[in-house]
Amino acid sequence: MALTLTVPGNASDVAGVPGNNKYVIKTATFDASYATGGEELTATTLGFESLHIVLLSVENSGYVAQYDYTNSKIALYEAGADAAILDEVDSATDVSAVVVRVLAFGR
């Protein structure tokens, strides 16, 4: 499965060049079957050769999103009943209503 990237709400297709770095702002919407380890989001997908930082904000759910730089993925976590701090969302969970705002800087 894959993420669908769109431009958020009232923003234009934002991209800029602070110094010799670029940035983008996107909205990532998950699909109906979460993949263990997260969904792929690479530098190339965002229009970069390499990423410096990816900042994520979940817009409309109780999930927590985290970028995995090693594997180039957005993973989702939730509070579990096992007293752990956060548990990754179970594989195949329908997370199609989860929307994550992405701010990424890179080259």
Beta strands, then each sheet from edge to edge (+ up, - down):
strand 1: 4-6
strand 2: 15-16
strand 3: 22-29
strand 4: 39-40
strand 5: 51-58
strand 6: 64-68
strand 7: 73-78
strand 8: 87-88
strand 9: 99-106
sheet 1: 1+ 3- 2+
sheet 2: 1+ 3- 9+ 5-
sheet 3: 4+ 7- 6+
sheet 4: 4+ 7- 8+
end
